[in-house]
Amino acid sequence: MAAILFDEPLTVIDPHLKWMLRSKLKQLHRQFDLTMVYVTHDQTEALTFADKVVVMYEGEVVQMGTPEDLFERPAHTFVGYFIGSPGMNVAPVQIDGNRARLGGQEIRLARAYPSLPAGARTELGIRPEYVRVGANGAGLPGRVLKVDDVGRYRVVRVELDGNIFNAIAGEEDRIDGDRTNVILDPANIHIYADSRRVEGEPAGAGAA
């Protein structure tokens, strides 16, 4: 089977021209049904160009899948960090069934994790898109460190019990002062053991 290999072909090209050339390559791919292997460190190029993305970390393939797979279900903490802007929030937690302890805060999870490997480093991962700030009286108490307005939305940097999280807030979301409440969407929380995602069990199966 013939294949065309591209190794960082658009690295030093003007951003607008890069977008045009990437679209042209995609058009040729569809027109001639060619297998193209495209190597890049640019996550935008990878996600917009590829039908299937292979992510490597320290010489090892850590996940292979569609752009949606990599965004919604990162199999490794590096995938969560590399894909997305800002990347996935990752913080050390202690797991007890369907609960995660983040510092002095307890977070109820949508799935249970009764059989994590003994001695494994356990972490919680959640993308900024699934972190809400400013909820009236609900969620975890946090402290706003910084707000970056990028036009259509704001990136809010908050501290939760000594851990730093990024959250995506709409222009209509109110953020008053440096104190806020933070909600982590349980359905979009991932649990990792030694950097690798653990699937867990349906809610209630391992709940305490």
MARVOGU-91876 format. One line per field, with one value per atom (N, C-alpha, C, O): residue in one letter; x, y, z. Coordinates in steps of 0.02 Angstrom, whole numbers, plus 50000, padded with zeros to 5 digits. Layout:
! MARVOGU-91876
residuo = A:... .
x = X:... .
y = Y:... .
z = Z:... .
! end
This chain:
! MARVOGU-91876
residuo = M:M:M:M:A:A:A:A:A:A:A:A:I:I:I:I:L:L:L:L:F:F:F:F:D:D:D:D:E:E:E:E:P:P:P:P:L:L:L:L:T:T:T:T:V:V:V:V:I:I:I:I:D:D:D:D:P:P:P:P:H:H:H:H:L:L:L:L:K:K:K:K:W:W:W:W:M:M:M:M:L:L:L:L:R:R:R:R:S:S:S:S:K:K:K:K:L:L:L:L:K:K:K:K:Q:Q:Q:Q:L:L:L:L:H:H:H:H:R:R:R:R:Q:Q:Q:Q:F:F:F:F:D:D:D:D:L:L:L:L:T:T:T:T:M:M:M:M:V:V:V:V:Y:Y:Y:Y:V:V:V:V:T:T:T:T:H:H:H:H:D:D:D:D:Q:Q:Q:Q:T:T:T:T:E:E:E:E:A:A:A:A:L:L:L:L:T:T:T:T:F:F:F:F:A:A:A:A:D:D:D:D:K:K:K:K:V:V:V:V:V:V:V:V:V:V:V:V:M:M:M:M:Y:Y:Y:Y:E:E:E:E:G:G:G:G:E:E:E:E:V:V:V:V:V:V:V:V:Q:Q:Q:Q:M:M:M:M:G:G:G:G:T:T:T:T:P:P:P:P:E:E:E:E:D:D:D:D:L:L:L:L:F:F:F:F:E:E:E:E:R:R:R:R:P:P:P:P:A:A:A:A:H:H:H:H:T:T:T:T:F:F:F:F:V:V:V:V:G:G:G:G:Y:Y:Y:Y:F:F:F:F:I:I:I:I:G:G:G:G:S:S:S:S:P:P:P:P:G:G:G:G:M:M:M:M:N:N:N:N:V:V:V:V:A:A:A:A:P:P:P:P:V:V:V:V:Q:Q:Q:Q:I:I:I:I:D:D:D:D:G:G:G:G:N:N:N:N:R:R:R:R:A:A:A:A:R:R:R:R:L:L:L:L:G:G:G:G:G:G:G:G:Q:Q:Q:Q:E:E:E:E:I:I:I:I:R:R:R:R:L:L:L:L:A:A:A:A:R:R:R:R:A:A:A:A:Y:Y:Y:Y:P:P:P:P:S:S:S:S:L:L:L:L:P:P:P:P:A:A:A:A:G:G:G:G:A:A:A:A:R:R:R:R:T:T:T:T:E:E:E:E:L:L:L:L:G:G:G:G:I:I:I:I:R:R:R:R:P:P:P:P:E:E:E:E:Y:Y:Y:Y:V:V:V:V:R:R:R:R:V:V:V:V:G:G:G:G:A:A:A:A:N:N:N:N:G:G:G:G:A:A:A:A:G:G:G:G:L:L:L:L:P:P:P:P:G:G:G:G:R:R:R:R:V:V:V:V:L:L:L:L:K:K:K:K:V:V:V:V:D:D:D:D:D:D:D:D:V:V:V:V:G:G:G:G:R:R:R:R:Y:Y:Y:Y:R:R:R:R:V:V:V:V:V:V:V:V:R:R:R:R:V:V:V:V:E:E:E:E:L:L:L:L:D:D:D:D:G:G:G:G:N:N:N:N:I:I:I:I:F:F:F:F:N:N:N:N:A:A:A:A:I:I:I:I:A:A:A:A:G:G:G:G:E:E:E:E:E:E:E:E:D:D:D:D:R:R:R:R:I:I:I:I:D:D:D:D:G:G:G:G:D:D:D:D:R:R:R:R:T:T:T:T:N:N:N:N:V:V:V:V:I:I:I:I:L:L:L:L:D:D:D:D:P:P:P:P:A:A:A:A:N:N:N:N:I:I:I:I:H:H:H:H:I:I:I:I:Y:Y:Y:Y:A:A:A:A:D:D:D:D:S:S:S:S:R:R:R:R:R:R:R:R:V:V:V:V:E:E:E:E:G:G:G:G:E:E:E:E:P:P:P:P:A:A:A:A:G:G:G:G:A:A:A:A:G:G:G:G:A:A:A:A:A:A:A:A .
x = 50042:50000:50044:50088:50032:50070:50044:49984:50089:50070:50116:50173:50090:50128:50143:50098:50207:50227:50242:50283:50211:50226:50257:50228:50316:50350:50355:50399:50310:50307:50309:50352:50265:50271:50253:50276:50214:50190:50216:50186:50270:50293:50309:50288:50343:50367:50327:50352:50266:50224:50176:50153:50162:50115:50049:50025:50019:49959:49901:49869:49889:49833:49848:49805:49909:49929:49930:49914:49950:49951:49881:49872:49831:49761:49740:49708:49759:49740:49774:49742:49838:49874:49848:49844:49831:49804:49737:49724:49696:49632:49643:49605:49694:49709:49732:49713:49774:49796:49738:49734:49692:49633:49590:49563:49585:49547:49578:49543:49645:49680:49672:49665:49672:49663:49596:49591:49544:49477:49470:49438:49501:49494:49527:49498:49587:49625:49625:49654:49593:49589:49657:49667:49704:49772:49780:49748:49824:49842:49896:49950:49882:49930:49948:49903:50012:50036:50067:50115:50038:50055:50084:50047:50148:50181:50183:50204:50159:50157:50156:50133:50182:50176:50120:50107:50086:50032:49966:49943:49933:49871:49816:49774:49815:49764:49770:49721:49832:49843:49820:49787:49837:49819:49743:49717:49708:49636:49597:49546:49620:49582:49600:49561:49659:49680:49663:49646:49668:49667:49598:49554:49588:49530:49543:49498:49606:49627:49693:49739:49698:49758:49794:49762:49860:49902:49944:49982:49938:49977:50032:50020:50093:50151:50179:50179:50202:50232:50291:50284:50350:50411:50422:50441:50410:50422:50370:50380:50315:50263:50196:50179:50159:50091:50046:50038:50017:49975:49900:49859:49884:49814:49809:49848:49761:49746:49670:49635:49645:49573:49555:49598:49491:49466:49481:49493:49479:49488:49438:49456:49376:49326:49347:49339:49372:49395:49448:49445:49497:49553:49531:49558:49481:49458:49413:49423:49366:49317:49341:49320:49385:49406:49482:49505:49521:49594:49617:49602:49652:49674:49735:49751:49769:49830:49829:49802:49857:49857:49893:49875:49943:49977:49930:49933:49887:49838:49792:49778:49769:49726:49761:49731:49826:49865:49878:49875:49895:49916:49857:49863:49800:49742:49697:49678:49680:49638:49677:49738:49642:49675:49626:49579:49637:49690:49679:49625:49732:49727:49688:49665:49681:49643:49675:49736:49633:49656:49671:49631:49728:49747:49769:49809:49743:49760:49761:49722:49807:49811:49750:49729:49722:49664:49672:49712:49633:49626:49556:49507:49552:49489:49462:49499:49399:49364:49297:49248:49295:49234:49214:49249:49158:49135:49146:49109:49197:49215:49288:49330:49304:49373:49386:49346:49441:49460:49515:49571:49500:49546:49566:49529:49624:49643:49592:49583:49559:49508:49438:49389:49431:49365:49347:49391:49283:49260:49217:49173:49230:49194:49161:49195:49095:49060:49069:49062:49083:49097:49038:48996:49035:48980:48992:48945:49055:49072:49110:49137:49112:49147:49213:49219:49262:49329:49352:49397:49321:49337:49401:49425:49429:49485:49545:49572:49565:49624:49687:49689:49739:49801:49831:49834:49852:49882:49943:49987:49947:50005:50008:50057:49958:49959:49949:49915:49979:49968:49902:49894:49854:49787:49776:49794:49748:49736:49667:49639:49640:49576:49592:49635:49556:49564:49496:49448:49493:49431:49449:49493:49416:49431:49400:49348:49432:49406:49334:49297:49315:49247:49194:49136:49214:49167:49176:49152:49210:49218:49179:49191:49132:49092:49113:49128:49115:49132:49075:49036:49070:49020:48952:48904:48945:48879:48857:48896:48795:48770:48765:48719:48813:48810:48825:48831:48831:48842:48916:48952:48936:49004:49055:49038:49118:49174:49198:49200:49217:49243:49312:49357:49319:49382:49402:49363:49463:49489:49510:49548:49484:49501:49571:49584:49615:49683:49691:49729:49656:49666:49607:49580:49589:49537:49564:49584:49565:49588:49528:49496:49513:49457:49484:49525:49461:49486:49434:49438:49383:49333:49266:49223:49257:49192:49183:49127:49237:49232:49292:49337:49291:49346:49376:49341:49442:49477:49490:49527:49460:49465:49512:49501:49564:49611:49592:49592:49576:49553:49595:49623:49598:49632:49582:49537:49588:49545:49590:49623:49591:49629:49701:49729:49733:49803:49815:49873:49763:49769:49742:49690:49776:49757:49716:49736:49657:49613:49598:49593:49591:49565:49492:49472:49451:49380:49363:49392:49315:49291:49226:49178:49223:49164:49139:49179:49074:49044:49047:49057:49037:49038:48982:48987:48928:48871:48880:48842:48928:48940:48971:49020:48942:48967:49023:49016:49077:49133:49149:49181:49127:49134:49188:49182:49240:49292:49336:49335:49374:49421:49394:49429:49334:49304:49248:49208:49246:49194:49179:49214:49126:49110:49124:49111:49149:49171:49135:49133:49106:49072:49110:49121:49130:49161:49107:49079:49092:49039:49058:49105:49023:49042:49044:49086:49000:48997:49059:49072:49098:49157:49221:49272:49219:49279:49310:49275:49375:49412:49459:49485:49468:49514:49572:49562:49633:49694:49735:49741:49762:49808:49875:49880:49926:49992:49986:50015:49947:49938:49892:49879:49867:49824:49752:49739:49706:49635:49608:49621:49568:49534:49460:49430:49431:49362:49312:49263:49322:49274:49214:49209:49166:49105:49045:49049:48988:48927:48911:48925:48880:48863:48825:48777:48846:48811:48845:48837:48884:48913:48965:48971:49004:49056:49048:49095:48989:48979:48978:48953:49004:49003:48940:48929 .
y = 49940:50000:50063:50070:50107:50169:50220:50222:50260:50312:50373:50365:50431:50493:50516:50521:50529:50551:50626:50649:50663:50733:50740:50718:50770:50780:50854:50889:50879:50950:50995:51039:50985:51022:51096:51136:51116:51185:51225:51275:51202:51231:51305:51342:51328:51398:51440:51491:51420:51456:51503:51488:51560:51609:51574:51533:51591:51556:51554:51502:51610:51611:51565:51527:51569:51526:51453:51408:51441:51373:51343:51284:51383:51359:51341:51290:51383:51370:51307:51266:51298:51239:51175:51123:51180:51121:51101:51041:51150:51136:51104:51060:51128:51100:51027:50985:51013:50944:50899:50842:50925:50885:50872:50817:50921:50913:50859:50817:50861:50810:50741:50691:50738:50674:50643:50583:50684:50659:50643:50594:50685:50676:50612:50577:50598:50541:50480:50428:50488:50433:50405:50344:50450:50430:50422:50457:50376:50370:50421:50420:50466:50518:50512:50508:50510:50510:50579:50598:50615:50685:50693:50686:50707:50715:50788:50831:50804:50874:50878:50832:50934:50949:50999:51019:51019:51069:51032:50999:51038:51002:51024:50984:51088:51112:51079:51058:51073:51038:50966:50940:50933:50863:50854:50809:50895:50887:50906:50875:50956:50979:50939:50937:50908:50873:50799:50770:50767:50694:50665:50694:50605:50564:50524:50511:50505:50469:50498:50509:50510:50542:50490:50454:50488:50446:50492:50533:50487:50529:50487:50433:50513:50478:50518:50580:50482:50514:50471:50412:50503:50469:50406:50353:50412:50357:50303:50252:50312:50261:50289:50346:50250:50269:50263:50209:50320:50319:50322:50306:50343:50341:50349:50386:50313:50319:50323:50280:50373:50379:50441:50476:50455:50515:50577:50570:50636:50697:50701:50723:50678:50679:50632:50649:50572:50525:50556:50551:50588:50617:50674:50684:50712:50768:50745:50766:50701:50681:50626:50624:50582:50525:50517:50467:50563:50557:50495:50487:50449:50387:50397:50353:50453:50467:50541:50582:50558:50629:50673:50731:50646:50687:50704:50760:50658:50671:50728:50774:50725:50778:50845:50897:50845:50907:50933:50994:50888:50909:50931:50978:50896:50912:50960:50945:51017:51066:51128:51126:51185:51248:51291:51319:51296:51263:51187:51163:51151:51079:51058:51099:50993:50965:50982:50981:50997:51005:50937:50891:50930:50868:50884:50930:50847:50860:50794:50749:50787:50726:50720:50769:50660:50647:50579:50537:50570:50504:50478:50515:50416:50387:50337:50294:50344:50296:50280:50316:50225:50206:50257:50266:50292:50343:50414:50460:50421:50487:50500:50456:50564:50585:50640:50686:50634:50686:50729:50705:50792:50841:50888:50934:50875:50913:50899:50841:50952:50943:50940:50938:50939:50939:50869:50832:50852:50788:50799:50842:50759:50765:50698:50646:50699:50637:50627:50673:50564:50547:50511:50483:50512:50478:50403:50365:50382:50311:50293:50337:50228:50204:50171:50143:50173:50146:50104:50123:50045:50004:49963:49936:49958:49911:49945:49918:50002:50035:49997:49966:49999:49963:49988:50048:49942:49960:50003:49986:50057:50101:50147:50184:50147:50189:50262:50278:50307:50379:50395:50387:50418:50431:50506:50547:50522:50592:50600:50554:50659:50679:50722:50766:50710:50752:50778:50740:50842:50870:50929:50970:50934:50989:51054:51053:51111:51176:51188:51224:51159:51168:51139:51158:51094:51062:51085:51053:51142:51173:51238:51281:51246:51307:51347:51319:51412:51457:51506:51521:51530:51581:51554:51593:51487:51459:51483:51481:51505:51535:51483:51443:51485:51443:51369:51332:51347:51277:51264:51310:51201:51183:51191:51197:51192:51196:51268:51304:51289:51357:51364:51324:51414:51425:51498:51542:51511:51580:51595:51558:51651:51671:51703:51750:51676:51702:51748:51797:51732:51771:51758:51703:51809:51802:51829:51887:51787:51808:51810:51759:51869:51877:51867:51906:51813:51798:51811:51785:51851:51871:51838:51866:51778:51743:51712:51695:51703:51673:51697:51730:51679:51697:51633:51585:51634:51580:51603:51651:51569:51587:51538:51477:51564:51522:51525:51579:51467:51466:51417:51369:51430:51385:51348:51378:51281:51239:51200:51152:51220:51183:51172:51118:51225:51221:51195:51193:51175:51151:51203:51234:51212:51263:51231:51181:51261:51237:51294:51352:51278:51325:51309:51251:51361:51354:51399:51452:51377:51418:51451:51416:51517:51554:51597:51626:51599:51642:51715:51731:51759:51830:51850:51899:51809:51826:51800:51820:51756:51728:51782:51814:51790:51841:51813:51758:51850:51832:51893:51940:51892:51951:51937:51890:51979:51972:51911:51881:51894:51838:51774:51722:51775:51715:51691:51731:51626:51599:51527:51497:51500:51430:51394:51421:51334:51297:51230:51193:51214:51150:51110:51135:51049:51003:50954:50917:50953:50910:50836:50813:50799:50729:50685:50640:50698:50656:50664:50621:50716:50729:50729:50756:50698:50688:50621:50570:50620:50559:50544:50590:50480:50460:50423:50379:50440:50410:50376:50403:50319:50283:50280:50249:50310:50315:50341:50313:50394:50432:50400:50430:50340:50306:50304:50291:50318:50323:50255:50203:50258:50199:50205:50257:50152:50157:50162:50199:50126:50129:50087:50053:50088:50049:50095:50152:50071:50113:50139:50106:50198:50228:50180:50148:50174:50131:50063:50030:50042:49975:49969:49918:50024:50021:50078:50093:50110:50167:50147:50093:50189:50176:50206:50200 .
z = 50000:50000:50000:50042:49953:49949:50000:50014:50027:50075:50065:50045:50080:50076:50147:50188:50161:50228:50227:50187:50272:50283:50352:50402:50356:50420:50434:50408:50475:50494:50432:50429:50382:50319:50324:50282:50374:50375:50435:50454:50465:50529:50525:50569:50473:50471:50422:50397:50408:50359:50395:50450:50364:50391:50409:50371:50468:50491:50441:50433:50407:50359:50299:50278:50274:50218:50240:50202:50303:50330:50327:50309:50346:50345:50274:50263:50225:50155:50129:50096:50144:50120:50153:50120:50217:50251:50220:50212:50203:50170:50101:50081:50065:50000:50006:49965:50055:50066:50083:50060:50123:50141:50079:50072:50036:49973:49929:49902:49923:49883:49912:49876:49978:50012:49995:49981:49995:49979:49904:49885:49863:49791:49766:49725:49790:49765:49812:49795:49870:49918:49935:49935:49949:49966:50041:50080:50061:50132:50146:50116:50193:50211:50285:50327:50299:50369:50381:50348:50429:50440:50510:50559:50515:50580:50599:50560:50660:50682:50758:50792:50784:50855:50867:50923:50813:50817:50823:50776:50882:50894:50846:50827:50827:50781:50713:50683:50689:50627:50632:50586:50686:50694:50694:50661:50732:50740:50677:50662:50641:50583:50520:50473:50518:50458:50460:50408:50518:50521:50530:50562:50500:50515:50579:50619:50588:50648:50671:50631:50737:50766:50809:50848:50803:50845:50888:50862:50954:51000:51032:51059:51027:51055:51113:51112:51164:51223:51245:51260:51246:51265:51224:51250:51158:51112:51111:51078:51146:51150:51126:51142:51089:51069:51131:51159:51152:51212:51195:51237:51134:51112:51037:51006:51008:50937:50929:50955:50894:50886:50847:50821:50844:50810:50853:50913:50823:50863:50922:50976:50910:50964:51020:51079:51003:51054:51099:51160:51067:51104:51148:51202:51126:51166:51224:51281:51209:51260:51306:51364:51282:51323:51318:51290:51345:51342:51380:51440:51346:51378:51422:51462:51415:51453:51472:51434:51528:51548:51498:51490:51463:51412:51355:51329:51335:51282:51304:51266:51367:51393:51394:51379:51410:51412:51343:51331:51295:51228:51185:51146:51192:51151:51190:51247:51160:51193:51211:51222:51213:51230:51272:51244:51337:51376:51378:51365:51396:51402:51463:51502:51471:51527:51594:51601:51643:51712:51741:51734:51774:51806:51877:51888:51926:51996:52034:52020:52083:52123:52169:52200:52172:52215:52249:52228:52301:52332:52314:52319:52293:52270:52320:52345:52336:52379:52346:52354:52307:52273:52221:52171:52233:52186:52213:52196:52255:52281:52271:52277:52257:52250:52302:52309:52337:52385:52355:52342:52345:52318:52375:52393:52404:52464:52519:52539:52543:52594:52566:52604:52499:52467:52442:52419:52446:52421:52359:52359:52307:52244:52228:52226:52218:52199:52124:52084:52106:52037:52006:52041:51939:51904:51900:51889:51909:51908:51971:52005:51986:52045:52025:51970:52070:52056:52115:52153:52123:52182:52175:52225:52115:52103:52071:52022:52096:52069:52089:52142:52046:52062:52128:52141:52169:52234:52224:52184:52261:52258:52199:52191:52155:52096:52114:52162:52075:52082:52048:51987:52087:52059:52049:52091:51991:51973:51943:51913:51951:51921:51860:51863:51806:51747:51723:51720:51707:51681:51636:51653:51580:51534:51558:51591:51543:51564:51541:51575:51485:51459:51506:51501:51551:51596:51668:51715:51676:51742:51742:51700:51789:51794:51855:51908:51847:51903:51914:51868:51975:51991:52006:52011:52015:52031:52100:52148:52104:52166:52222:52224:52268:52327:52315:52364:52253:52239:52223:52205:52229:52209:52264:52323:52244:52290:52296:52247:52357:52364:52332:52345:52290:52255:52255:52276:52233:52230:52159:52128:52133:52064:52064:52102:52022:52017:51957:51960:51902:51841:51793:51792:51755:51704:51638:51634:51588:51521:51474:51462:51448:51401:51331:51307:51298:51230:51177:51121:51194:51145:51157:51190:51130:51136:51205:51224:51242:51309:51350:51325:51414:51459:51488:51502:51497:51532:51603:51614:51651:51721:51756:51754:51787:51824:51898:51928:51927:51996:52037:52010:52101:52148:52189:52220:52191:52232:52279:52259:52341:52392:52371:52379:52345:52326:52256:52234:52220:52151:52103:52116:52046:51998:51942:51912:51927:51874:51827:51847:51762:51713:51701:51698:51693:51678:51619:51611:51579:51524:51546:51565:51544:51564:51506:51469:51498:51447:51467:51526:51418:51434:51482:51518:51482:51526:51597:51641:51609:51676:51721:51702:51780:51826:51869:51898:51873:51916:51958:51934:52020:52064:52116:52155:52116:52166:52155:52101:52207:52199:52230:52228:52258:52285:52240:52215:52229:52184:52204:52245:52175:52183:52117:52063:52122:52063:52061:52110:52003:51993:51940:51884:51957:51910:51888:51929:51823:51797:51806:51774:51849:51863:51801:51797:51753:51693:51649:51606:51660:51618:51658:51636:51717:51757:51739:51735:51727:51713:51772:51803:51786:51839:51807:51764:51828:51800:51855:51911:51839:51883:51848:51794:51877:51845:51773:51727:51766:51704:51653:51601:51665:51617:51642:51701:51596:51614:51636:51607:51691:51718:51702:51714:51674:51651:51708:51702:51763:51817:51804:51752:51850:51845:51845:51868:51820:51820:51889:51939:51892:51956:51999:51977:52062:52109:52117:52168:52065:52068:52122:52156:52131:52183:52232:52269:52233:52277:52349:52365:52392:52464:52494:52554 .
! end
